[in-house]
Amino acid sequence: MQILNTRDELQDLRAQVRRDGKKIGLVPTMGNLHQGHLALVDAAIKDCDFVLASIFANPLQFGPEEDFENYPKTPGSDYEKLEQSGCNVVFEPSVLELYPGGLDNQTQVTVPGLSERHCGVSRPVHFSGVCTVVSKLFNLTMPDTAFFGQKDYQQLQIIRKMTADLCLPIKVVGVPTVRDNNGLAMSSRNNYLNNSQLLIASNLYTSLEQAKVKVEEGERDYSVLEAQAIEFQTQIGLKTDYFSICNAATLEPATQTDLHLVILTAAWLSPTRLIDNIQVKLSN
């Protein structure tokens, strides 16, 4: 497995892979890899001839009061996991390499509408930072397919829209969320939690499952279900940011005629912010 740190190295390699006629799969990450990330690599290996993973903790997607400086970094462990998984190349640039003109002078990519709801309310700079770095990675690697986790469902939909709006010839694939035995979605931020907090955090998914069951049983007063879920989260020790039952495509509030829904939630446990979601597909 090769480890590259510069744009020039990456573009030279990409050109060679293209000359060899190989299909390129991209797995963007911020490092501190877990089984959720490795599931993306597995999906890429099954679909593509050549798999490239990026490791870059992107400062543009962190607000001034967020955890960029403390975001966990485990390069040695990450390289080992990626090599064992069968990844071909890791691209791990510095901030200066990706943003040579400085963060304040960086052209940014923004997806209106989708970026302004849910996580976009409490993290107003987040999605423009995500779209900017993903656009850079797309341009540098020119993958046939890019793989993202469904745990970040809003992010996945935003990247899909950005890719379509910018006419990028890239297929964006969402890979199902990987969970621990208690249902907690795998996340690098789970490392901030102690054992008792991890048990509390697993109830985030419980609140989603409870709401899904009620919808499947015929409940259509979504505002009532949202309020019940927020009350449940509060009782178990979570501080809800939002709990929203949405149209799965638009992420707008679900109506009684919508058949494909996604239930999105974010909540704090002490200073740690957790997100999760669950999809609901109805027949009528």
C-alpha positions as CSV (number, residue, x, y, z in Angstrom):
1,M,0.0,0.0,0.0
2,Q,1.4,3.4,-1.0
3,I,1.1,6.5,1.2
4,L,1.0,9.8,-0.7
5,N,1.2,13.3,0.8
6,T,1.2,15.7,-2.1
7,R,-1.2,16.6,-4.9
8,D,1.4,16.0,-7.6
9,E,2.1,12.5,-6.4
10,L,-1.6,11.7,-6.3
11,Q,-2.2,13.1,-9.8
12,D,0.7,11.2,-11.3
13,L,-0.5,8.0,-9.8
14,R,-4.1,8.7,-10.9
15,A,-2.9,9.2,-14.5
16,Q,-1.0,5.8,-14.4
17,V,-4.1,4.0,-13.0
18,R,-6.2,5.6,-15.8
19,R,-3.7,4.5,-18.4
20,D,-4.1,1.0,-17.1
21,G,-7.8,1.2,-17.6
22,K,-8.7,0.6,-13.9
23,K,-11.9,1.7,-12.2
24,I,-11.1,4.0,-9.3
25,G,-13.0,3.9,-6.0
26,L,-12.5,6.8,-3.5
27,V,-13.1,6.5,0.3
28,P,-12.8,9.9,1.9
29,T,-12.2,9.9,5.7
30,M,-10.9,12.1,8.5
31,G,-8.9,9.3,10.0
32,N,-9.2,7.5,13.4
33,L,-10.7,4.6,11.4
34,H,-13.2,2.1,12.7
35,Q,-15.3,-0.7,11.3
36,G,-17.6,1.9,9.6
37,H,-14.8,3.2,7.6
38,L,-13.5,-0.2,6.7
39,A,-17.0,-1.2,5.5
40,L,-16.6,1.7,2.9
41,V,-13.3,0.2,1.8
42,D,-14.8,-3.3,1.5
43,A,-17.6,-1.9,-0.7
44,A,-15.1,-0.1,-2.8
45,I,-13.0,-3.2,-3.3
46,K,-16.0,-5.2,-4.4
47,D,-17.0,-2.5,-7.0
48,C,-13.7,-1.1,-8.2
49,D,-10.2,-2.2,-9.4
50,F,-8.2,0.4,-7.5
51,V,-9.1,1.8,-4.1
52,L,-7.8,5.1,-2.7
53,A,-8.6,6.2,0.8
54,S,-8.0,9.8,1.9
55,I,-7.2,10.8,5.5
56,F,-7.7,14.5,6.2
57,A,-9.2,16.2,9.2
58,N,-10.6,19.2,7.4
59,P,-10.5,22.4,9.4
60,L,-13.0,24.1,7.1
61,Q,-15.9,21.9,8.4
62,F,-15.3,22.7,12.1
63,G,-16.8,25.7,13.7
64,P,-14.7,28.0,16.1
65,E,-16.1,26.2,19.2
66,E,-15.8,22.7,17.9
67,D,-13.3,19.9,18.4
68,F,-10.9,20.3,15.5
69,E,-7.8,20.6,17.7
70,N,-8.8,17.5,19.8
71,Y,-10.1,15.4,16.9
72,P,-8.5,12.0,17.4
73,K,-5.6,11.1,15.1
74,T,-4.2,7.6,14.8
75,P,-2.2,7.4,11.6
76,G,-0.2,4.2,12.5
77,S,-3.3,2.3,13.3
78,D,-5.2,3.7,10.3
79,Y,-2.4,2.6,7.9
80,E,-2.4,-0.9,9.3
81,K,-6.2,-1.2,9.0
82,L,-6.3,0.1,5.5
83,E,-3.4,-2.2,4.3
84,Q,-5.1,-5.2,5.9
85,S,-8.4,-4.3,4.2
86,G,-6.8,-4.3,0.8
87,C,-6.7,-0.6,0.1
88,N,-4.2,0.4,-2.6
89,V,-3.3,3.9,-1.8
90,V,-3.7,6.4,1.1
91,F,-3.7,10.1,0.4
92,E,-2.9,12.1,3.6
93,P,-2.1,15.7,2.7
94,S,-1.3,18.5,5.1
95,V,-3.6,21.5,5.5
96,L,-1.2,23.6,3.5
97,E,-1.1,21.1,0.7
98,L,-4.9,21.2,0.2
99,Y,-5.3,24.9,1.1
100,P,-2.1,26.5,-0.2
101,G,-3.7,30.0,-0.2
102,G,-4.9,29.7,3.4
103,L,-8.4,28.9,4.8
104,D,-9.6,32.5,4.7
105,N,-8.9,32.8,0.9
106,Q,-10.3,29.4,-0.1
107,T,-13.1,29.2,-2.7
108,Q,-15.9,27.3,-1.0
109,V,-18.7,25.1,-2.4
110,T,-22.1,25.5,-0.9
111,V,-25.3,23.4,-1.6
112,P,-28.3,25.6,-0.7
113,G,-31.4,24.2,0.8
114,L,-30.3,20.8,2.0
115,S,-27.3,22.3,3.9
116,E,-29.5,24.7,5.8
117,R,-31.6,22.2,7.8
118,H,-31.0,19.8,10.7
119,C,-27.2,19.7,11.3
120,G,-26.8,22.9,9.2
121,V,-28.7,24.9,11.8
122,S,-26.3,24.2,14.7
123,R,-23.2,23.8,12.5
124,P,-23.6,26.5,9.9
125,V,-20.1,26.2,8.4
126,H,-20.0,22.5,8.4
127,F,-21.4,21.5,5.1
128,S,-19.7,24.1,3.0
129,G,-16.5,22.8,4.5
130,V,-17.4,19.2,3.6
131,C,-18.4,20.1,0.0
132,T,-15.3,22.1,-0.5
133,V,-12.9,19.3,0.5
134,V,-14.9,16.6,-1.2
135,S,-14.9,18.7,-4.4
136,K,-11.1,19.0,-4.1
137,L,-10.7,15.2,-3.6
138,F,-13.0,14.5,-6.5
139,N,-11.0,16.8,-8.8
140,L,-7.6,15.3,-7.6
141,T,-8.6,11.7,-7.8
142,M,-11.3,11.7,-10.5
143,P,-12.9,8.5,-9.2
144,D,-15.5,6.5,-10.9
145,T,-17.2,5.9,-7.6
146,A,-17.0,7.5,-4.2
147,F,-18.2,5.8,-1.0
148,F,-19.8,7.5,2.0
149,G,-21.5,6.2,5.1
150,Q,-25.3,6.4,5.6
151,K,-24.8,7.4,9.2
152,D,-24.2,10.9,7.9
153,Y,-27.4,10.8,5.9
154,Q,-27.7,14.5,5.4
155,Q,-24.1,14.8,4.3
156,L,-24.6,11.9,1.8
157,Q,-27.7,13.6,0.2
158,I,-25.8,17.0,0.0
159,I,-22.8,15.3,-1.7
160,R,-25.2,13.6,-4.1
161,K,-26.8,16.9,-5.0
162,M,-23.5,18.7,-5.3
163,T,-22.2,16.0,-7.6
164,A,-25.3,16.2,-9.8
165,D,-25.4,20.0,-9.8
166,L,-21.8,20.3,-10.8
167,C,-22.2,17.6,-13.5
168,L,-19.4,15.5,-12.1
169,P,-19.2,12.0,-13.7
170,I,-18.9,10.3,-10.4
171,K,-21.3,7.7,-8.8
172,V,-21.9,8.4,-5.1
173,V,-22.6,5.2,-3.1
174,G,-24.1,5.2,0.4
175,V,-23.0,2.3,2.6
176,P,-25.2,1.1,5.5
177,T,-24.3,2.2,9.0
178,V,-22.1,-0.1,11.0
179,R,-23.3,-0.5,14.7
180,D,-22.0,-2.0,17.9
181,N,-23.8,-4.7,19.7
182,N,-26.0,-2.1,21.5
183,G,-27.0,-0.4,18.3
184,L,-24.7,2.6,18.6
185,A,-23.5,3.8,15.3
186,M,-19.7,3.6,14.9
187,S,-18.2,7.1,15.1
188,S,-14.8,8.5,15.9
189,R,-16.4,10.7,18.5
190,N,-17.5,7.6,20.4
191,N,-13.9,7.7,21.7
192,Y,-14.8,10.7,23.8
193,L,-17.3,8.6,25.8
194,N,-16.7,6.4,28.8
195,N,-18.4,3.0,29.3
196,S,-21.5,4.3,31.1
197,Q,-21.9,7.1,28.5
198,L,-21.7,4.6,25.7
199,L,-24.7,2.7,27.1
200,I,-26.6,6.0,27.3
201,A,-25.6,6.9,23.8
202,S,-26.9,3.6,22.4
203,N,-30.4,4.8,23.2
204,L,-30.1,7.4,20.5
205,Y,-30.8,4.5,18.1
206,T,-33.5,3.2,20.3
207,S,-35.4,6.5,20.0
208,L,-35.2,6.1,16.2
209,E,-36.4,2.5,16.3
210,Q,-39.4,3.4,18.5
211,A,-40.5,6.1,16.1
212,K,-40.1,3.9,13.1
213,V,-42.3,1.2,14.7
214,K,-45.0,3.7,15.4
215,V,-44.9,5.0,11.8
216,E,-45.1,1.5,10.4
217,E,-48.1,0.8,12.7
218,G,-49.9,3.8,11.0
219,E,-49.1,6.8,13.2
220,R,-49.0,9.9,10.9
221,D,-48.9,12.8,13.4
222,Y,-45.2,13.2,13.0
223,S,-44.9,16.2,15.3
224,V,-46.3,14.1,18.2
225,L,-43.8,11.3,17.5
226,E,-41.0,13.8,17.4
227,A,-42.0,15.3,20.7
228,Q,-42.2,11.8,22.3
229,A,-38.7,11.0,21.0
230,I,-37.3,14.2,22.4
231,E,-38.9,13.4,25.8
232,F,-37.4,9.9,25.7
233,Q,-33.9,11.2,24.9
234,T,-34.2,13.8,27.7
235,Q,-35.2,11.2,30.2
236,I,-32.2,9.0,29.5
237,G,-29.7,11.8,29.7
238,L,-29.3,13.1,26.2
239,K,-29.8,16.7,25.2
240,T,-31.6,16.7,21.8
241,D,-30.4,19.0,19.1
242,Y,-33.2,17.9,16.7
243,F,-35.4,14.9,16.0
244,S,-37.0,15.1,12.6
245,I,-39.1,12.8,10.5
246,C,-38.4,13.8,6.9
247,N,-38.9,13.0,3.2
248,A,-35.9,10.8,2.5
249,A,-35.0,12.7,-0.7
250,T,-35.6,16.3,0.2
251,L,-35.1,16.2,4.0
252,E,-38.1,18.4,4.3
253,P,-40.7,17.6,7.0
254,A,-42.6,14.4,6.0
255,T,-46.2,14.6,4.8
256,Q,-48.8,11.9,5.2
257,T,-48.4,11.0,1.5
258,D,-44.6,10.4,1.6
259,L,-43.7,6.7,1.4
260,H,-39.9,6.9,1.8
261,L,-38.9,8.6,5.0
262,V,-35.8,9.1,7.0
263,I,-35.8,9.9,10.7
264,L,-32.8,12.1,11.6
265,T,-31.6,12.9,15.1
266,A,-28.7,14.6,16.8
267,A,-28.1,15.0,20.5
268,W,-25.4,15.9,22.9
269,L,-24.0,13.7,25.7
270,S,-21.9,16.1,27.8
271,P,-19.8,17.9,25.2
272,T,-20.0,15.1,22.6
273,R,-22.5,15.6,19.7
274,L,-23.8,12.4,18.2
275,I,-25.9,11.9,15.1
276,D,-27.9,8.9,13.7
277,N,-30.8,8.1,11.4
278,I,-33.1,5.3,10.3
279,Q,-35.1,4.9,7.1
280,V,-38.7,3.9,6.8
281,K,-40.3,2.6,3.6
282,L,-44.1,2.5,3.5
283,S,-46.3,0.7,1.0
284,N,-49.2,3.2,1.5
